[in-house]
Amino acid sequence: MIQRGGLARQVGLLALASLLLLSLLSGCDAGEGEAEGEGSAAPECLADADCADDDPCTLDTCTPEGQQCRHALVEGCCRQDTECRTGSQCLVGRCDPQTSRCTAEPVPDCCTA
């Protein structure tokens, strides 16, 4: 059983460990990239257009709270034919380069009897 003071200490240690891990994963030391007098790094974006990655299969947005780019995958989007599976031996999957959507084309002389 954890005592009250012990629980608060464990929560504090967990928060500190999380911050250290984020710092290590970002590849920078605390304070690196900050100009004198600033409390945070420069924003990555100010508008969604700043995040455009020219990938038709991602929805590019700028988060208002952290001004960070996010690239969410667009469901059902494809970049190449190998991403399009039909589940049928008589249909071949194709990625339409105009729409970035999968289509199914019949295989000639294929019948399922």
Contacts in CASP RR format, 6 or more apart in sequence:
PFRMAT RR
TARGET T0000
AUTHOR 0000-0000-0000
METHOD contacts of the structure
MODEL  1
MIQRGGLARQVGLLALASLLLLSLLSGCDAGEGEAEGEGSAAPECLADAD
CADDDPCTLDTCTPEGQQCRHALVEGCCRQDTECRTGSQCLVGRCDPQTS
RCTAEPVPDCCTA
2 10 0 8 1.000
23 29 0 8 1.000
23 30 0 8 1.000
33 41 0 8 1.000
34 40 0 8 1.000
34 41 0 8 1.000
43 66 0 8 1.000
43 67 0 8 1.000
43 68 0 8 1.000
44 50 0 8 1.000
44 51 0 8 1.000
44 62 0 8 1.000
44 67 0 8 1.000
44 68 0 8 1.000
44 69 0 8 1.000
45 51 0 8 1.000
45 62 0 8 1.000
45 67 0 8 1.000
45 68 0 8 1.000
45 69 0 8 1.000
46 62 0 8 1.000
46 67 0 8 1.000
47 62 0 8 1.000
48 60 0 8 1.000
48 61 0 8 1.000
48 62 0 8 1.000
50 62 0 8 1.000
50 69 0 8 1.000
51 60 0 8 1.000
51 61 0 8 1.000
51 62 0 8 1.000
51 69 0 8 1.000
51 70 0 8 1.000
51 71 0 8 1.000
52 60 0 8 1.000
53 60 0 8 1.000
53 71 0 8 1.000
55 71 0 8 1.000
55 79 0 8 1.000
56 74 0 8 1.000
56 77 0 8 1.000
56 79 0 8 1.000
56 100 0 8 1.000
57 73 0 8 1.000
57 74 0 8 1.000
57 77 0 8 1.000
57 78 0 8 1.000
57 79 0 8 1.000
57 100 0 8 1.000
58 71 0 8 1.000
58 72 0 8 1.000
58 73 0 8 1.000
58 74 0 8 1.000
59 71 0 8 1.000
59 72 0 8 1.000
59 73 0 8 1.000
59 74 0 8 1.000
60 69 0 8 1.000
60 70 0 8 1.000
60 71 0 8 1.000
61 69 0 8 1.000
61 70 0 8 1.000
61 72 0 8 1.000
62 68 0 8 1.000
62 69 0 8 1.000
62 70 0 8 1.000
63 69 0 8 1.000
63 70 0 8 1.000
74 100 0 8 1.000
76 101 0 8 1.000
76 102 0 8 1.000
77 100 0 8 1.000
77 101 0 8 1.000
78 84 0 8 1.000
78 95 0 8 1.000
78 100 0 8 1.000
78 101 0 8 1.000
78 102 0 8 1.000
79 95 0 8 1.000
79 100 0 8 1.000
80 95 0 8 1.000
81 93 0 8 1.000
81 94 0 8 1.000
81 95 0 8 1.000
83 95 0 8 1.000
83 102 0 8 1.000
84 93 0 8 1.000
84 94 0 8 1.000
84 95 0 8 1.000
84 102 0 8 1.000
84 103 0 8 1.000
84 104 0 8 1.000
85 93 0 8 1.000
86 92 0 8 1.000
86 93 0 8 1.000
86 104 0 8 1.000
88 104 0 8 1.000
88 112 0 8 1.000
89 107 0 8 1.000
89 110 0 8 1.000
89 112 0 8 1.000
90 106 0 8 1.000
90 107 0 8 1.000
90 110 0 8 1.000
90 111 0 8 1.000
90 112 0 8 1.000
91 104 0 8 1.000
91 105 0 8 1.000
91 106 0 8 1.000
91 107 0 8 1.000
92 104 0 8 1.000
92 105 0 8 1.000
92 106 0 8 1.000
92 107 0 8 1.000
93 102 0 8 1.000
93 103 0 8 1.000
93 104 0 8 1.000
93 105 0 8 1.000
94 102 0 8 1.000
94 103 0 8 1.000
94 104 0 8 1.000
94 105 0 8 1.000
95 101 0 8 1.000
95 102 0 8 1.000
95 103 0 8 1.000
96 102 0 8 1.000
96 103 0 8 1.000
END
